[in-house]
Amino acid sequence: MGTTFKRRDLKIVLEFWLVMQCLALGGCKPWTVVPIGAASDARSSSQNPAAFVDSIWSAKLVPAIVNSAIDAQTLLQAMSASVDDAKHRYGRNANGAAWYFNVKGEGTVLAVDTSSRNGLLEIGVLQRDRRPDVSIQIGPVFRGSALRDSTGLITFSSFVNQLQFADVADDLNNKASQIVLSPLDIKRLIGKKVKFAGSFEAETATQPLIRDVVPVQLELQSPQ
């Protein structure tokens, strides 16, 4: 009886140990099991950022920005009255925090600031004085994700991770540099009239109010 009891106890202990090991392995999975359909969906949503930017730049993104852009003079007047009101009237809110505008207009180039790698073209739009009303990024380093986030065409759900989504913003800025800015002799634009369109992130209490625009169009106006 004693031997039988001990064997039965040992069997129970061994079975309990096996169950606990299975539970432990189940809670700490060394691999992830993904249904075939889900894996296929993930692969289909994964896109090469540079190729994606190439595919939408001319066909979708530039027309969307230009067609929805607010005239710079109108936007300056609205922002001078109330930046917050201008955001809600003309801007687009992304991720619950940042506000973006698409803007277009024309003005005189007052200065080219290359004191940092985030170079700026300073433009006078209102022509009331010699102070710039608009600054346009000319690189070689570009800040922000305005081109990616200002239209709603590009969403995080189209990509498999945050790195790809961030790469799209960088590749769009690079595209602006290559397509829009490279053909221009920027330093020779001082004193010239230009026509522009692009996107920027709104900031409160910054001057000029329209600041750090990433251009999708920048053209020298012919003298009249």
Contacts in CASP RR format, 6 or more apart in sequence:
PFRMAT RR
TARGET T0000
AUTHOR 0000-0000-0000
METHOD contacts of the structure
MODEL  1
MGTTFKRRDLKIVLEFWLVMQCLALGGCKPWTVVPIGAASDARSSSQNPA
AFVDSIWSAKLVPAIVNSAIDAQTLLQAMSASVDDAKHRYGRNANGAAWY
FNVKGEGTVLAVDTSSRNGLLEIGVLQRDRRPDVSIQIGPVFRGSALRDS
TGLITFSSFVNQLQFADVADDLNNKASQIVLSPLDIKRLIGKKVKFAGSF
EAETATQPLIRDVVPVQLELQSPQ
34 42 0 8 1.000
42 160 0 8 1.000
45 157 0 8 1.000
45 158 0 8 1.000
45 159 0 8 1.000
45 160 0 8 1.000
46 159 0 8 1.000
46 160 0 8 1.000
46 164 0 8 1.000
47 158 0 8 1.000
47 159 0 8 1.000
47 164 0 8 1.000
49 159 0 8 1.000
49 164 0 8 1.000
49 167 0 8 1.000
49 168 0 8 1.000
49 170 0 8 1.000
49 171 0 8 1.000
50 167 0 8 1.000
50 171 0 8 1.000
52 168 0 8 1.000
52 171 0 8 1.000
53 168 0 8 1.000
53 171 0 8 1.000
53 172 0 8 1.000
53 175 0 8 1.000
54 175 0 8 1.000
56 153 0 8 1.000
56 154 0 8 1.000
57 172 0 8 1.000
57 175 0 8 1.000
57 179 0 8 1.000
60 153 0 8 1.000
61 147 0 8 1.000
61 151 0 8 1.000
61 153 0 8 1.000
61 154 0 8 1.000
61 172 0 8 1.000
61 216 0 8 1.000
62 216 0 8 1.000
62 217 0 8 1.000
64 151 0 8 1.000
64 153 0 8 1.000
65 102 0 8 1.000
65 147 0 8 1.000
65 150 0 8 1.000
65 151 0 8 1.000
65 197 0 8 1.000
65 198 0 8 1.000
65 199 0 8 1.000
65 216 0 8 1.000
66 102 0 8 1.000
66 104 0 8 1.000
66 197 0 8 1.000
66 198 0 8 1.000
66 216 0 8 1.000
66 217 0 8 1.000
68 102 0 8 1.000
68 151 0 8 1.000
69 102 0 8 1.000
69 103 0 8 1.000
69 104 0 8 1.000
69 105 0 8 1.000
69 197 0 8 1.000
69 198 0 8 1.000
70 90 0 8 1.000
70 101 0 8 1.000
70 102 0 8 1.000
70 103 0 8 1.000
70 104 0 8 1.000
71 103 0 8 1.000
71 104 0 8 1.000
71 105 0 8 1.000
72 103 0 8 1.000
72 104 0 8 1.000
72 105 0 8 1.000
72 106 0 8 1.000
72 125 0 8 1.000
72 133 0 8 1.000
72 134 0 8 1.000
72 210 0 8 1.000
73 105 0 8 1.000
73 125 0 8 1.000
73 126 0 8 1.000
75 86 0 8 1.000
75 90 0 8 1.000
75 101 0 8 1.000
75 103 0 8 1.000
75 210 0 8 1.000
76 125 0 8 1.000
76 126 0 8 1.000
76 133 0 8 1.000
76 209 0 8 1.000
76 210 0 8 1.000
78 85 0 8 1.000
78 86 0 8 1.000
78 89 0 8 1.000
78 90 0 8 1.000
79 86 0 8 1.000
79 202 0 8 1.000
79 209 0 8 1.000
79 210 0 8 1.000
80 209 0 8 1.000
83 202 0 8 1.000
83 204 0 8 1.000
83 205 0 8 1.000
83 209 0 8 1.000
84 204 0 8 1.000
86 202 0 8 1.000
87 93 0 8 1.000
87 99 0 8 1.000
87 202 0 8 1.000
90 101 0 8 1.000
91 99 0 8 1.000
91 100 0 8 1.000
91 101 0 8 1.000
91 202 0 8 1.000
92 99 0 8 1.000
92 100 0 8 1.000
92 101 0 8 1.000
92 149 0 8 1.000
92 150 0 8 1.000
92 151 0 8 1.000
92 152 0 8 1.000
93 99 0 8 1.000
94 100 0 8 1.000
94 149 0 8 1.000
94 150 0 8 1.000
94 152 0 8 1.000
95 149 0 8 1.000
98 149 0 8 1.000
98 201 0 8 1.000
98 202 0 8 1.000
99 201 0 8 1.000
99 202 0 8 1.000
100 146 0 8 1.000
100 149 0 8 1.000
100 150 0 8 1.000
100 199 0 8 1.000
100 200 0 8 1.000
100 201 0 8 1.000
100 202 0 8 1.000
101 150 0 8 1.000
101 199 0 8 1.000
101 200 0 8 1.000
101 202 0 8 1.000
101 210 0 8 1.000
102 150 0 8 1.000
102 151 0 8 1.000
102 197 0 8 1.000
102 198 0 8 1.000
102 199 0 8 1.000
103 134 0 8 1.000
103 197 0 8 1.000
103 198 0 8 1.000
103 199 0 8 1.000
103 200 0 8 1.000
103 210 0 8 1.000
103 213 0 8 1.000
104 195 0 8 1.000
104 196 0 8 1.000
104 197 0 8 1.000
104 198 0 8 1.000
104 217 0 8 1.000
105 125 0 8 1.000
105 195 0 8 1.000
105 196 0 8 1.000
105 197 0 8 1.000
106 125 0 8 1.000
106 193 0 8 1.000
106 194 0 8 1.000
106 195 0 8 1.000
106 196 0 8 1.000
106 221 0 8 1.000
107 123 0 8 1.000
107 124 0 8 1.000
107 125 0 8 1.000
107 127 0 8 1.000
107 134 0 8 1.000
107 193 0 8 1.000
107 194 0 8 1.000
107 195 0 8 1.000
108 123 0 8 1.000
108 124 0 8 1.000
108 127 0 8 1.000
108 191 0 8 1.000
108 192 0 8 1.000
108 193 0 8 1.000
108 194 0 8 1.000
109 121 0 8 1.000
109 122 0 8 1.000
109 123 0 8 1.000
109 124 0 8 1.000
109 189 0 8 1.000
109 190 0 8 1.000
109 191 0 8 1.000
109 192 0 8 1.000
109 193 0 8 1.000
109 194 0 8 1.000
110 122 0 8 1.000
110 123 0 8 1.000
110 124 0 8 1.000
110 130 0 8 1.000
110 131 0 8 1.000
110 132 0 8 1.000
110 190 0 8 1.000
110 191 0 8 1.000
111 121 0 8 1.000
111 122 0 8 1.000
111 132 0 8 1.000
111 190 0 8 1.000
112 119 0 8 1.000
112 120 0 8 1.000
112 121 0 8 1.000
112 122 0 8 1.000
112 138 0 8 1.000
112 186 0 8 1.000
112 187 0 8 1.000
112 189 0 8 1.000
112 190 0 8 1.000
113 119 0 8 1.000
113 120 0 8 1.000
113 121 0 8 1.000
113 122 0 8 1.000
113 135 0 8 1.000
114 138 0 8 1.000
116 141 0 8 1.000
117 139 0 8 1.000
117 140 0 8 1.000
117 141 0 8 1.000
118 137 0 8 1.000
118 139 0 8 1.000
118 141 0 8 1.000
118 142 0 8 1.000
118 143 0 8 1.000
119 137 0 8 1.000
119 138 0 8 1.000
119 139 0 8 1.000
119 140 0 8 1.000
119 141 0 8 1.000
120 135 0 8 1.000
120 136 0 8 1.000
120 137 0 8 1.000
120 138 0 8 1.000
120 212 0 8 1.000
121 135 0 8 1.000
121 136 0 8 1.000
121 137 0 8 1.000
121 138 0 8 1.000
121 186 0 8 1.000
121 189 0 8 1.000
121 194 0 8 1.000
121 218 0 8 1.000
122 132 0 8 1.000
122 134 0 8 1.000
122 135 0 8 1.000
122 208 0 8 1.000
123 132 0 8 1.000
123 133 0 8 1.000
123 134 0 8 1.000
123 135 0 8 1.000
123 136 0 8 1.000
123 194 0 8 1.000
123 196 0 8 1.000
124 131 0 8 1.000
124 132 0 8 1.000
124 133 0 8 1.000
124 134 0 8 1.000
125 133 0 8 1.000
125 134 0 8 1.000
125 210 0 8 1.000
126 133 0 8 1.000
131 208 0 8 1.000
132 208 0 8 1.000
133 208 0 8 1.000
133 209 0 8 1.000
133 210 0 8 1.000
134 196 0 8 1.000
134 208 0 8 1.000
134 210 0 8 1.000
134 211 0 8 1.000
134 213 0 8 1.000
135 208 0 8 1.000
135 210 0 8 1.000
135 211 0 8 1.000
135 212 0 8 1.000
135 213 0 8 1.000
136 196 0 8 1.000
136 213 0 8 1.000
136 214 0 8 1.000
136 215 0 8 1.000
136 218 0 8 1.000
137 143 0 8 1.000
137 212 0 8 1.000
137 213 0 8 1.000
137 214 0 8 1.000
137 215 0 8 1.000
138 181 0 8 1.000
138 186 0 8 1.000
139 177 0 8 1.000
139 181 0 8 1.000
140 177 0 8 1.000
142 173 0 8 1.000
142 174 0 8 1.000
142 176 0 8 1.000
142 177 0 8 1.000
142 214 0 8 1.000
143 212 0 8 1.000
144 169 0 8 1.000
144 173 0 8 1.000
144 201 0 8 1.000
144 212 0 8 1.000
144 214 0 8 1.000
145 166 0 8 1.000
145 169 0 8 1.000
145 172 0 8 1.000
145 201 0 8 1.000
146 198 0 8 1.000
146 199 0 8 1.000
146 200 0 8 1.000
146 201 0 8 1.000
146 212 0 8 1.000
146 213 0 8 1.000
146 214 0 8 1.000
147 169 0 8 1.000
147 172 0 8 1.000
147 173 0 8 1.000
147 176 0 8 1.000
147 198 0 8 1.000
147 199 0 8 1.000
147 214 0 8 1.000
147 216 0 8 1.000
148 154 0 8 1.000
148 165 0 8 1.000
148 168 0 8 1.000
148 169 0 8 1.000
148 172 0 8 1.000
149 169 0 8 1.000
149 201 0 8 1.000
150 199 0 8 1.000
150 200 0 8 1.000
151 199 0 8 1.000
154 168 0 8 1.000
156 162 0 8 1.000
156 165 0 8 1.000
159 165 0 8 1.000
159 168 0 8 1.000
172 214 0 8 1.000
173 214 0 8 1.000
176 214 0 8 1.000
176 215 0 8 1.000
176 216 0 8 1.000
180 215 0 8 1.000
180 216 0 8 1.000
180 217 0 8 1.000
180 218 0 8 1.000
181 215 0 8 1.000
181 218 0 8 1.000
184 218 0 8 1.000
184 220 0 8 1.000
189 220 0 8 1.000
192 220 0 8 1.000
192 221 0 8 1.000
193 220 0 8 1.000
193 221 0 8 1.000
193 223 0 8 1.000
194 218 0 8 1.000
194 219 0 8 1.000
194 220 0 8 1.000
194 221 0 8 1.000
195 217 0 8 1.000
195 218 0 8 1.000
195 219 0 8 1.000
195 221 0 8 1.000
196 213 0 8 1.000
196 215 0 8 1.000
196 217 0 8 1.000
196 218 0 8 1.000
196 219 0 8 1.000
197 215 0 8 1.000
197 216 0 8 1.000
197 217 0 8 1.000
198 213 0 8 1.000
198 214 0 8 1.000
198 215 0 8 1.000
198 216 0 8 1.000
198 217 0 8 1.000
199 213 0 8 1.000
199 214 0 8 1.000
199 216 0 8 1.000
200 210 0 8 1.000
200 211 0 8 1.000
200 212 0 8 1.000
200 213 0 8 1.000
200 214 0 8 1.000
201 212 0 8 1.000
203 211 0 8 1.000
END
